[in-house]
Amino acid sequence: MKKTIVLFLFAAAAFAQRTPRPVLPGEDWVQLFNGKDLSGWVEIGKEKWTVENGAIRGQAISKAYGYLQTEKSYKDFELALQFKCQGSGNSGVFFHVGFKPGTPDVSQGLQFEIDCALGRHTGGVYGDGRQWIVWPAPENEIVVRRGAWNEYLLKVQGNRYISRLNGVQMIDFTDPQPKSFDGPIALQLHSGGEGDMMFREIYIRDLSKR
């Protein structure tokens, strides 16, 4: 009898080793920024990107656009991050982005807007040569916090785009004419030389299953 029990326990342990443990809720989020350096990111353009006190800082040192792009591409995903605007220039989080070789000129991709200075359309979607795709409701234009940290939760699944800012849903939009479907994510410094942005706690959950 004892021998049977031992053999059963041994077989159960061997089976457990072969069977991967299911991913629990929250464990499928992956850190995109390690809080120490810019590993996994690529600078596009000539603006200044550094790490200060556990956050990414983007500073405009010219009047051109600047981007910090992930090395990896993402198709469908959820992205969580915190941002703070320290300058008067606006910013954004691009997805499915592409650039013309050797330039900071965007060739494809959309962005979730960040605009603390004017408080205009943060959480809306812009780009792909179509300019504004969708704005938040007028009553949500005051949700963004000027000079303080903001919580941004973004979801892209196929042609459906959802954004939440500081716990408030800004948009839930199905794009009738999508142009871009895959590509890196990029943090933006808008042209004009007034950008000074901070980003931290950047996590992604890949929904593409590829």
SVG drawing of the C-alpha trace seen along z (x, -y; Angstrom):
<svg xmlns="http://www.w3.org/2000/svg" viewBox="-19 -76 39 78">
<polyline fill="none" stroke="black" stroke-width="0.4" points="0.0,0.0 2.8,-2.4 4.6,-1.6 1.5,-2.4 1.1,-5.8 4.8,-6.7 4.5,-5.8 1.3,-7.9 2.9,-10.9 6.0,-10.5 3.8,-10.4 1.8,-13.4 4.9,-15.4 6.3,-14.5 3.0,-15.5 3.0,-18.8 6.5,-19.5 5.4,-18.9 2.2,-20.9 2.8,-24.7 1.1,-26.6 -1.7,-28.7 -1.0,-32.4 -2.9,-34.2 -4.6,-37.6 -2.0,-40.3 0.9,-38.1 0.6,-38.6 1.6,-42.3 5.3,-42.9 7.4,-45.8 8.5,-47.9 10.7,-50.3 13.0,-48.9 13.3,-52.2 17.1,-52.3 18.0,-52.8 16.5,-52.8 17.1,-49.1 14.5,-47.9 14.0,-51.4 15.3,-53.3 15.7,-57.0 14.2,-58.6 15.3,-62.1 17.6,-64.4 15.7,-65.2 17.1,-64.3 15.9,-61.1 17.2,-60.3 16.3,-58.4 15.8,-60.5 14.5,-59.2 13.0,-56.0 11.3,-57.8 12.0,-58.5 12.4,-62.2 12.1,-63.6 13.4,-67.1 13.1,-69.1 16.5,-70.5 15.5,-71.5 12.3,-72.5 11.8,-69.1 9.8,-66.1 11.4,-63.4 10.4,-59.9 11.4,-57.0 10.3,-53.8 10.1,-50.2 12.4,-47.7 9.5,-45.2 6.3,-45.5 2.8,-45.1 -0.4,-44.3 -3.2,-44.0 -2.3,-45.1 -3.2,-46.9 -0.7,-49.5 -0.5,-51.1 1.7,-54.1 2.0,-57.2 2.9,-60.6 3.6,-64.1 3.9,-67.3 6.7,-69.6 6.8,-71.8 4.1,-73.5 4.6,-71.3 2.2,-68.4 3.0,-64.7 1.4,-61.4 1.7,-57.6 2.0,-56.3 1.1,-52.7 1.7,-50.7 4.2,-53.4 6.8,-53.5 9.3,-56.1 10.9,-57.1 14.4,-55.8 16.9,-58.0 14.3,-60.6 11.7,-61.4 9.0,-61.6 6.1,-59.3 5.2,-57.0 2.4,-55.2 0.7,-54.9 -1.8,-56.6 -1.3,-58.3 -3.2,-58.6 -2.9,-62.3 -1.3,-63.9 -1.9,-67.7 -1.6,-69.2 -0.9,-72.7 -4.2,-73.3 -6.0,-70.4 -7.2,-69.6 -8.3,-66.1 -6.0,-64.1 -7.1,-60.5 -8.2,-61.1 -6.7,-59.4 -4.8,-61.3 -2.7,-60.3 -2.3,-58.0 -2.6,-61.1 -6.2,-61.6 -5.5,-64.1 -8.1,-63.7 -9.8,-60.3 -11.8,-60.7 -12.0,-63.2 -13.1,-62.6 -16.4,-64.0 -16.2,-67.8 -16.9,-67.2 -13.8,-65.0 -11.4,-67.6 -10.5,-68.6 -9.6,-65.2 -5.9,-65.6 -3.8,-66.9 -1.4,-69.7 2.0,-69.4 1.1,-66.1 1.3,-62.4 -1.5,-61.0 -2.7,-57.4 -3.1,-56.3 -4.6,-53.0 -4.7,-52.3 -6.2,-49.3 -5.8,-48.5 -7.6,-45.4 -8.0,-45.2 -9.6,-48.5 -11.0,-49.3 -9.3,-51.9 -10.0,-52.5 -8.4,-55.0 -8.8,-55.7 -7.3,-58.7 -7.2,-58.9 -9.9,-56.3 -12.2,-58.0 -13.0,-56.4 -12.1,-59.0 -12.9,-57.0 -14.2,-53.6 -14.0,-53.9 -14.2,-51.4 -12.2,-52.8 -14.1,-52.3 -11.0,-52.9 -8.0,-51.6 -4.6,-51.9 -2.1,-50.5 -2.3,-47.1 1.2,-46.3 4.3,-48.1 6.2,-49.5 5.0,-51.9 6.6,-55.3 6.5,-58.1 6.5,-61.5 7.8,-65.0 5.9,-67.4 7.8,-69.8 8.2,-73.4 11.0,-73.0 8.7,-73.2 8.5,-69.6 9.5,-68.3 7.7,-65.0 8.1,-62.4 7.0,-58.7 7.1,-55.9 5.5,-52.6 5.2,-51.4 3.6,-48.0 2.1,-46.1 -0.2,-43.1 0.1,-41.5 -3.3,-40.4 -2.0,-39.2 -1.0,-35.7 1.7,-35.3"/>
</svg>
